[in-house]
Amino acid sequence: MSSETLTPPQVPALDSPWRRLLDSFPVRYILYPVGQMVIFIAGAAGILTLLSVLLALLVPEPRPNIVLMDQIGKQLPGMIISGISIGFVYSMVALGYTLVYGVLKFINFAHSEIFMVGSVIGFEVMQRIEDVGFIQLWHPVALVVTIVGSAMIISGLLAVLIERVAYRPLRNAPRLVPLITAIGISFFLIDFVRAIEAITRNDFNLTYPTGDLSYLRTPIPMTFGETTVNVRITSIIIVLAAVIMLIILNYFVNGTKLGRGIRAVSQDRTTAGLMGINVNLMISITFFVGGALGGAAGALFGLNVGTVTPYVGFIPGLKAFTAAVLGGIGNVTGALLGGLTLGMVESFLNGVLVYFPALGQRYTDIFAFSVLILILIFRPSGLLGERVDEKV
C-alpha cells in the first residue's frame, strides 16, 4: 500500500476585470461611500416629499388663502438643502457615539460637550486671526481648514484625555458607572468652558467674527425650475467638509492596519490583545477619531449659526445620539443614515408646520422624536440593525 501525500484540489482564484474594478481604491473607498450618501439623501428626500404631498392633499388650505401644495413646491429645494447640511452635522457627531459604543459598548454622553468645545475652539481661532487684523487676506479654504483643523485636533486630544482619566480606570466596572461618569464629565466641561470664557472675555455668548467676510455671508442663488433658492456658503462648506471627512473615515476604518485593529478590538478585546494588538492604543485612537469628528462638526456648526455658548452642545448632541440609535447604534453606516434622515425630517417639519396655526415650528422636535419612537417600536435595532458581535 503506497503512502502518498494527499493534497487538496487547487481552486483557481476568482480574478476578473470586474472584480479588480470593484476592489480598486477609487471604487471601494470613494465611489462606494459617496454612492451610499447619495442613495440615503435621495431616499429620504423622496419619502419626505411624498409625505408632504400627501399632507397637502389631506389639508389643502391649513390657513385662509394658503395653498399648502404651492408652498411646498416653492420651499422644497430649500428644505432639502437645509436638511442635508444639518443632517451631515448630526451624522458627524453620531459617528462619535457609535465608534465608542462599538469598541467599549457604552454611550459616551460627554460627546455632546466635545462638540461644544469644537465650536468654542473654532470661535477662539477665528477671533485671534481677526485680532491680528489680517483675516480678510486669508484664502477662504485656508481659513476654513485652519478653523476646522484646530477644532479637530484639540477636541480629539480632549476626548483621549477624558478616556484616559475618567473611563479607563472604570473599564471593568458595571456599565452604569462609566455612564454616570460621562454625565459628570459633560457638566464639568460646560462649567469649565463657561468659567474660562467669563474670565477671559467677560461673556460666554461667542459670536464668530464673520461680519467682514462677504464670501461667508453672501448666499448663492440656485434655480430649480421656477424656484430660486438662496443657498448659504456655510451650508455648502458643511456638506463638502463632511463628505471629505466621511470618505477619509471610511478608508481609515476599512483600509488601514489601525482600522483593522480597531475592528478587532470591537469584536473581542481579549482575543485582540492575545494576538498582539495594543488594546489601549486602539481605544485611544477611537476616542481621538470620534472626538475629532465631533470637534469638526462643532466648528462647522458655529460657522453656520454664528453664535455659540457653553450650552450649545446639548440639543445637537441629543439629536445626534437619536440619529445613532435611529440608524443602529454601533453601525457606522447607520450613523450616517440616521443623521441624514433626522436632518431631513427636521427640515421638512420646519417648512411645513409653520402653516398650521395650532402647531408651528416648536412642535418639530415632538414629531421628529415620534418618528424615532415608531421606528424603535417596529424595529428596535434601528434602520440598519445594531452591529453587536455576540460571543457564543
C-alpha distance (Angstrom), angle and dihedral (degrees) to the residues before:
residue distance angle dihedral
M1 . . .
S2 3.76 . .
S3 3.77 119.9 .
E4 3.74 108.1 -139.2
T5 3.75 125.0 172.5
L6 3.77 109.5 -113.2
T7 3.81 113.1 -139.4
P8 3.79 124.7 -170.2
P9 3.78 117.0 -109.9
Q10 3.77 114.7 -90.8
V11 3.81 112.1 -114.2
P12 3.78 113.5 -157.7
A13 3.78 113.8 -122.1
L14 3.75 116.1 -108.6
D15 3.78 101.0 -115.5
S16 3.75 119.9 157.4
P17 3.78 136.0 148.8
W18 3.81 89.1 -107.6
R19 3.82 92.0 53.4
R20 3.80 91.8 46.5
L21 3.80 89.5 50.3
L22 3.82 92.5 51.4
D23 3.81 91.6 48.0
S24 3.81 94.3 46.5
F25 3.80 118.2 115.6
P26 3.85 97.8 -114.0
V27 3.81 93.3 50.6
R28 3.78 98.4 40.7
Y29 3.78 100.5 41.6
I30 3.82 104.5 24.7
L31 3.79 114.0 21.2
Y32 3.79 95.4 38.3
P33 3.85 97.6 53.2
V34 3.82 91.8 40.1
G35 3.80 89.1 49.6
Q36 3.81 89.5 51.9
M37 3.80 90.6 52.6
V38 3.81 92.3 48.5
I39 3.81 91.8 49.1
F40 3.81 92.3 48.2
I41 3.80 92.3 48.2
A42 3.81 93.9 45.6
G43 3.80 92.4 46.3
A44 3.81 94.9 48.0
A45 3.82 92.3 44.3
G46 3.81 92.2 48.0
I47 3.81 95.2 48.6
L48 3.81 94.4 45.5
T49 3.81 91.0 46.1
L50 3.79 89.7 54.6
L51 3.80 90.8 48.3
S52 3.80 90.8 49.5
V53 3.79 91.5 50.0
L54 3.80 90.2 48.1
L55 3.80 89.8 51.4
A56 3.81 89.9 49.4
L57 3.81 90.0 52.7
L58 3.80 92.2 49.0
V59 3.82 94.7 44.4
P60 3.82 105.7 24.4
E61 3.85 95.7 169.2
P62 3.81 113.0 26.5
R63 3.81 88.7 169.2
P64 3.79 131.7 23.8
N65 3.82 111.5 -80.3
I66 3.83 90.9 3.4
V67 3.80 113.2 119.0
L68 3.78 104.6 -164.1
M69 3.81 94.4 -158.1
D70 3.81 91.7 56.9
Q71 3.80 92.3 47.4
I72 3.80 92.4 49.8
G73 3.80 90.6 49.4
K74 3.81 91.0 53.4
Q75 3.81 96.2 44.3
L76 3.81 99.8 37.1
P77 3.86 98.4 94.3
G78 3.79 91.8 45.8
M79 3.80 92.3 48.5
I80 3.81 91.4 51.1
I81 3.82 92.8 49.7
S82 3.80 92.3 46.4
G83 3.80 91.0 47.1
I84 3.81 91.9 51.1
S85 3.81 93.8 50.5
I86 3.82 96.6 47.6
G87 3.81 89.9 39.2
F88 3.79 91.6 58.9
V89 3.82 89.9 50.9
Y90 3.81 90.0 53.0
S91 3.82 90.1 46.3
M92 3.80 93.8 53.0
V93 3.80 92.1 50.1
A94 3.82 92.0 42.5
L95 3.80 89.7 55.5
G96 3.81 88.8 62.6
Y97 3.80 90.4 55.5
T98 3.79 94.3 45.6
L99 3.83 96.0 45.0
V100 3.80 92.7 53.6
Y101 3.79 91.8 43.6
G102 3.79 90.8 49.9
V103 3.82 91.4 56.3
L104 3.82 105.2 31.9
K105 3.82 101.5 19.6
F106 3.80 95.1 -130.2
I107 3.81 134.4 102.6
N108 3.81 114.4 -109.6
F109 3.79 99.3 -147.2
A110 3.81 89.5 177.5
H111 3.81 87.5 71.3
S112 3.81 91.2 87.7
E113 3.80 88.1 62.1
I114 3.81 90.2 49.3
F115 3.81 83.8 59.6
M116 3.80 89.2 50.0
V117 3.81 92.5 49.4
G118 3.81 89.2 51.7
S119 3.80 90.6 54.4
V120 3.82 91.5 48.9
I121 3.82 92.4 46.9
G122 3.80 89.2 50.7
F123 3.80 89.4 53.7
E124 3.81 93.5 46.2
V125 3.82 93.3 50.5
M126 3.78 93.0 46.5
Q127 3.81 92.5 45.1
R128 3.80 92.1 52.3
I129 3.79 90.6 50.5
E130 3.80 87.4 50.4
D131 3.83 91.4 49.1
V132 3.80 90.3 56.0
G133 3.80 87.4 56.3
F134 3.78 101.2 -129.9
I135 3.79 101.3 95.6
Q136 3.83 91.7 114.0
L137 3.82 89.8 57.9
W138 3.80 93.7 57.1
H139 3.76 117.9 102.8
P140 3.84 108.5 -114.3
V141 3.82 93.1 -123.2
A142 3.81 92.7 47.6
L143 3.81 91.1 48.9
V144 3.81 94.2 50.2
V145 3.81 92.5 44.0
T146 3.82 91.0 50.2
I147 3.81 93.5 48.8
V148 3.80 96.1 44.0
G149 3.81 94.0 39.4
S150 3.81 92.4 52.4
A151 3.79 91.0 48.9
M152 3.82 90.8 49.1
I153 3.82 95.1 50.6
I154 3.81 97.0 45.2
S155 3.82 94.1 41.9
G156 3.80 91.4 47.5
L157 3.80 92.3 50.3
L158 3.81 90.1 46.7
A159 3.81 90.3 53.0
V160 3.83 90.0 50.8
L161 3.82 90.2 49.8
I162 3.80 91.5 50.3
E163 3.80 90.9 50.3
R164 3.81 92.2 48.6
V165 3.81 96.6 46.3
A166 3.81 104.5 31.5
Y167 3.80 109.9 20.9
R168 3.81 108.0 32.1
P169 3.84 95.4 62.9
L170 3.83 87.8 52.2
R171 3.79 97.1 45.5
N172 3.82 93.7 113.8
A173 3.80 95.2 37.4
P174 3.82 122.7 104.8
R175 3.80 111.6 -74.4
L176 3.80 92.9 -111.9
V177 3.83 91.3 63.8
P178 3.86 98.3 61.7
L179 3.81 88.3 40.6
I180 3.81 91.3 58.6
T181 3.81 89.2 43.1
A182 3.81 90.1 54.4
I183 3.80 90.6 53.6
G184 3.81 89.7 49.7
I185 3.81 91.3 50.3
S186 3.80 88.6 50.5
F187 3.82 92.7 56.3
F188 3.80 91.3 43.3
L189 3.83 92.6 54.4
I190 3.80 91.9 48.5
D191 3.80 93.5 52.2
F192 3.81 93.3 40.1
V193 3.82 93.7 53.5
R194 3.81 91.2 43.7
A195 3.81 90.8 51.8
I196 3.81 93.5 47.8
E197 3.80 93.3 49.1
A198 3.81 92.9 43.8
I199 3.81 90.9 51.9
T200 3.81 97.0 44.0
R201 3.83 100.8 34.6
N202 3.82 104.2 14.8
D203 3.81 86.8 -129.3
F204 3.77 135.9 69.1
N205 3.81 98.0 -163.5
L206 3.79 96.5 98.8
T207 3.81 118.8 -164.2
Y208 3.79 118.3 -164.7
P209 3.85 109.7 -122.7
T210 3.80 96.6 -122.5
G211 3.81 96.2 129.8
D212 3.81 94.8 104.8
L213 3.80 95.1 40.7
S214 3.78 103.8 90.2
Y215 3.80 92.9 178.2
L216 3.82 89.3 64.5
R217 3.80 95.2 44.2
T218 3.80 103.2 40.0
P219 3.83 111.1 85.5
I220 3.78 122.6 -139.9
P221 3.83 114.9 -124.3
M222 3.80 112.9 -132.5
T223 3.79 122.5 -173.3
F224 3.81 120.8 -143.4
G225 3.78 107.5 -178.8
E226 3.79 105.3 -59.2
T227 3.81 93.3 -16.2
T228 3.81 123.8 90.5
V229 3.79 117.5 -159.4
N230 3.80 124.3 -167.2
V231 3.81 104.6 -140.1
R232 3.78 117.7 -160.8
I233 3.78 116.8 -126.0
T234 3.79 89.9 -132.0
S235 3.81 90.4 59.3
I236 3.79 90.2 55.1
I237 3.83 90.2 47.0
I238 3.80 90.6 52.1
V239 3.81 93.1 51.3
L240 3.82 95.2 45.8
A241 3.82 94.2 44.5
A242 3.80 92.6 46.3
V243 3.81 93.2 49.1
I244 3.82 91.8 49.6
M245 3.80 93.2 48.1
L246 3.80 93.3 46.1
I247 3.81 90.8 51.2
I248 3.81 89.6 50.8
L249 3.81 90.4 47.5
N250 3.80 91.2 50.6
Y251 3.80 90.7 52.5
F252 3.80 92.6 44.8
V253 3.81 94.6 51.2
N254 3.80 98.0 40.2
G255 3.79 105.5 26.5
T256 3.80 108.9 37.7
K257 3.78 135.1 71.8
L258 3.81 91.6 -120.5
G259 3.79 90.0 51.7
R260 3.79 91.2 52.6
G261 3.79 88.6 49.1
I262 3.81 91.2 52.8
R263 3.80 90.9 49.4
A264 3.80 90.4 48.9
V265 3.81 91.4 51.7
S266 3.80 89.3 47.3
Q267 3.80 90.4 54.3
D268 3.81 98.4 45.0
R269 3.80 123.4 -11.6
T270 3.80 95.6 -168.9
T271 3.79 95.7 50.2
A272 3.81 91.5 43.4
G273 3.80 89.8 54.5
L274 3.81 91.5 49.5
M275 3.81 89.1 52.8
G276 3.80 91.1 58.0
I277 3.80 100.3 -97.0
N278 3.79 114.9 142.6
V279 3.81 98.7 -124.7
N280 3.80 95.6 -171.4
L281 3.81 91.1 51.2
M282 3.81 92.4 49.8
I283 3.80 91.4 49.8
S284 3.82 91.4 48.4
I285 3.81 90.8 49.8
T286 3.80 89.5 49.8
F287 3.80 91.1 53.1
F288 3.81 90.9 46.4
V289 3.82 92.8 51.6
G290 3.80 93.0 45.5
G291 3.81 92.2 45.9
A292 3.81 91.9 47.3
L293 3.80 91.2 53.2
G294 3.80 90.4 47.8
G295 3.81 91.4 49.1
A296 3.79 92.0 48.9
A297 3.79 90.1 50.2
G298 3.81 89.7 50.5
A299 3.81 93.6 51.3
L300 3.81 92.2 46.8
F301 3.81 90.1 46.7
G302 3.81 90.0 51.4
L303 3.80 92.1 50.5
N304 3.80 88.8 51.1
V305 3.81 101.3 45.9
G306 3.81 96.2 32.1
T307 3.83 99.8 -144.1
V308 3.81 128.7 63.1
T309 3.81 135.3 177.9
P310 3.81 135.4 -171.5
Y311 3.82 86.7 -96.0
V312 3.80 96.0 53.5
G313 3.80 94.8 98.2
F314 3.80 99.7 64.6
I315 3.81 101.9 76.6
P316 3.85 97.6 37.0
G317 3.81 89.1 44.2
L318 3.79 91.8 50.8
K319 3.78 91.5 48.5
A320 3.80 91.7 46.3
F321 3.81 89.6 52.3
T322 3.79 87.4 49.5
A323 3.81 89.0 51.3
A324 3.82 90.7 51.3
V325 3.81 91.0 51.4
L326 3.79 90.8 43.5
G327 3.79 92.6 55.6
G328 3.79 95.0 38.0
I329 3.79 120.2 -78.9
G330 3.80 110.7 -108.4
N331 3.81 92.9 26.2
V332 3.82 114.3 109.0
T333 3.80 93.7 -161.0
G334 3.80 89.0 46.3
A335 3.81 90.8 56.4
L336 3.80 89.4 55.3
L337 3.80 92.5 47.4
G338 3.80 93.3 44.4
G339 3.80 93.3 50.2
L340 3.79 94.4 49.0
T341 3.81 91.7 44.7
L342 3.80 93.3 49.8
G343 3.81 91.7 45.8
M344 3.80 91.1 50.9
V345 3.81 92.8 47.5
E346 3.80 91.5 49.2
S347 3.81 93.1 48.0
F348 3.79 94.4 48.4
L349 3.80 92.8 46.8
N350 3.82 91.0 49.7
G351 3.81 88.8 52.8
V352 3.80 96.9 45.3
L353 3.81 107.5 34.0
V354 3.81 92.7 59.4
Y355 3.82 88.5 75.2
F356 3.82 93.8 57.7
P357 3.83 110.3 84.1
A358 3.82 95.1 -156.8
L359 3.81 94.2 50.4
G360 3.81 123.0 27.6
Q361 3.77 131.4 169.3
R362 3.80 93.5 -54.1
Y363 3.81 88.3 76.3
T364 3.80 92.6 58.0
D365 3.81 94.4 97.6
I366 3.81 91.6 47.2
F367 3.80 92.4 56.2
A368 3.81 92.9 40.5
F369 3.79 92.9 53.7
S370 3.80 89.9 43.1
V371 3.80 87.4 60.8
L372 3.81 88.4 52.3
I373 3.81 91.7 50.2
L374 3.81 91.9 50.7
I375 3.79 92.1 49.5
L376 3.79 92.4 48.4
I377 3.80 91.1 48.4
F378 3.78 93.3 54.5
R379 3.82 97.3 29.6
P380 3.81 110.3 21.7
S381 3.81 93.2 179.7
G382 3.82 92.5 61.2
L383 3.79 131.2 -111.8
L384 3.81 95.5 -55.7
G385 3.77 98.3 25.8
E386 3.77 131.0 -107.2
R387 3.77 111.3 -73.8
V388 3.78 102.0 -141.0
D389 3.80 120.8 146.0
E390 3.78 109.6 -137.4
K391 3.79 118.4 -148.4
V392 3.81 112.1 -135.4
